[in-house]
Amino acid sequence: MARAITLIRSDSLSDVAEYAYAATAPAEARLIFLAGSCPLNDDGSTAAIGDYAGQAAKAIENMRTALAAAGASLQDVISTRVLVASSRQEDLVTAWQVVRDSFADHDVPSTLMGVTVLGYHDQLVEIEAVAAVID
């Protein structure tokens, strides 16, 4: 299957970032806007309470399910926003490493943010994404 995503890098920007700085999709691509993927179990309870890495992994698992329902995969994601309920940089990095490893070579543009609180009881991580596919 042909992929719609083109990741863009620039020699004028630092190569320290673990993601592309921009991405494009052609006009004929179908865009998929995902709600924030939360670390929720099937019964609605919060997974991996107190565990940033565990919650990031569960959020990615749930994102994969939502993408599949829309006819897409992680390889079709064009950008992400990772929200972490913490003011500690090391907590953000812990969640980010799980997200980064999940995307592997498909290092889409991403924003990592520390926030005060998220919507579910005991929730520490939420991941927003946009994907693009060519049907």
C-alpha positions as CSV (number, residue, x, y, z in Angstrom):
1,M,0.0,0.0,0.0
2,A,1.3,3.5,-0.9
3,R,1.8,5.7,2.1
4,A,0.4,9.3,2.0
5,I,2.9,10.8,4.4
6,T,6.1,12.5,3.6
7,L,8.3,13.4,6.5
8,I,10.3,16.6,6.1
9,R,13.7,17.4,7.6
10,S,15.9,20.4,7.2
11,D,19.7,20.7,7.3
12,S,19.2,24.2,8.7
13,L,17.6,22.8,11.9
14,S,19.1,20.8,14.7
15,D,19.3,17.0,14.3
16,V,19.0,16.5,18.0
17,A,15.1,16.2,17.9
18,E,13.9,12.7,17.7
19,Y,11.2,13.5,15.1
20,A,10.7,15.1,11.7
21,Y,10.1,18.9,11.9
22,A,7.2,18.8,9.4
23,A,5.1,16.3,7.3
24,T,2.9,16.6,4.3
25,A,0.0,14.6,2.8
26,P,-1.2,15.0,-0.8
27,A,-4.6,16.6,-1.5
28,E,-6.2,13.3,-2.3
29,A,-5.4,11.8,1.1
30,R,-8.2,11.1,3.6
31,L,-7.3,12.8,6.9
32,I,-8.2,11.0,10.2
33,F,-8.4,13.1,13.3
34,L,-8.1,11.0,16.4
35,A,-9.5,11.9,19.8
36,G,-6.8,11.9,22.5
37,S,-5.9,8.3,23.1
38,C,-6.2,7.6,26.8
39,P,-4.7,4.7,28.9
40,L,-8.1,3.1,29.5
41,N,-8.8,-0.6,29.8
42,D,-11.9,-2.2,28.1
43,D,-13.9,-1.7,31.3
44,G,-13.2,2.1,31.4
45,S,-10.7,1.9,34.3
46,T,-7.4,3.7,34.0
47,A,-4.5,1.3,33.2
48,A,-1.0,1.4,34.8
49,I,-1.9,3.8,37.6
50,G,1.2,5.8,38.7
51,D,3.2,4.5,35.7
52,Y,4.1,7.0,32.9
53,A,5.6,4.4,30.6
54,G,2.8,1.9,31.2
55,Q,0.1,4.6,30.5
56,A,1.9,5.7,27.3
57,A,2.1,2.1,26.1
58,K,-1.7,1.6,26.8
59,A,-2.5,4.9,25.0
60,I,-0.5,3.7,22.0
61,E,-2.3,0.3,22.1
62,N,-5.6,2.1,22.1
63,M,-4.4,4.5,19.3
64,R,-3.5,1.4,17.2
65,T,-7.1,0.1,17.7
66,A,-8.7,3.5,16.7
67,L,-6.5,3.8,13.7
68,A,-7.3,0.2,12.6
69,A,-11.0,1.0,12.8
70,A,-10.4,4.0,10.5
71,G,-8.4,1.9,8.0
72,A,-5.0,3.1,9.1
73,S,-1.9,2.3,11.2
74,L,0.8,4.1,13.1
75,Q,2.7,4.4,9.8
76,D,-0.1,6.6,8.5
77,V,0.1,9.1,11.4
78,I,1.2,12.6,10.2
79,S,1.6,14.3,13.6
80,T,1.2,13.7,17.4
81,R,0.8,15.7,20.6
82,V,1.8,13.9,23.8
83,L,0.2,15.3,26.9
84,V,1.8,14.3,30.3
85,A,0.3,15.3,33.6
86,S,3.5,16.4,35.3
87,S,5.8,19.4,35.7
88,R,8.8,17.1,35.9
89,Q,10.8,16.8,32.6
90,E,11.9,13.3,33.4
91,D,8.2,12.1,33.5
92,L,7.6,13.7,30.1
93,V,10.8,12.0,28.8
94,T,9.6,8.6,30.2
95,A,6.3,8.9,28.3
96,W,8.0,10.2,25.2
97,Q,10.5,7.3,25.0
98,V,7.6,4.8,24.8
99,V,5.9,6.9,22.1
100,R,9.1,7.3,20.2
101,D,9.9,3.6,20.3
102,S,6.4,2.8,19.1
103,F,6.8,4.9,16.0
104,A,10.4,3.7,15.3
105,D,11.6,5.0,12.0
106,H,8.3,6.8,11.3
107,D,9.4,9.7,13.5
108,V,6.4,12.1,12.8
109,P,6.4,15.7,13.9
110,S,5.4,15.7,17.6
111,T,4.8,18.1,20.5
112,L,5.5,16.9,24.1
113,M,3.7,18.9,26.8
114,G,3.4,18.9,30.5
115,V,-0.1,19.6,31.7
116,T,-1.7,20.1,35.1
117,V,-4.4,17.4,34.8
118,L,-6.0,15.1,32.3
119,G,-9.7,14.0,32.0
120,Y,-9.8,10.6,33.7
121,H,-9.2,9.6,37.3
122,D,-5.4,8.7,37.7
123,Q,-4.7,9.5,34.1
124,L,-1.1,10.6,33.4
125,V,-0.7,10.4,29.6
126,E,-2.9,11.2,26.6
127,I,-1.8,11.2,22.9
128,E,-3.5,13.1,20.1
129,A,-2.8,12.2,16.5
130,V,-3.7,13.0,12.9
131,A,-3.3,10.4,10.2
132,A,-3.6,10.5,6.4
133,V,-4.3,7.6,4.0
134,I,-4.9,7.1,0.4
135,D,-7.8,4.8,-0.2
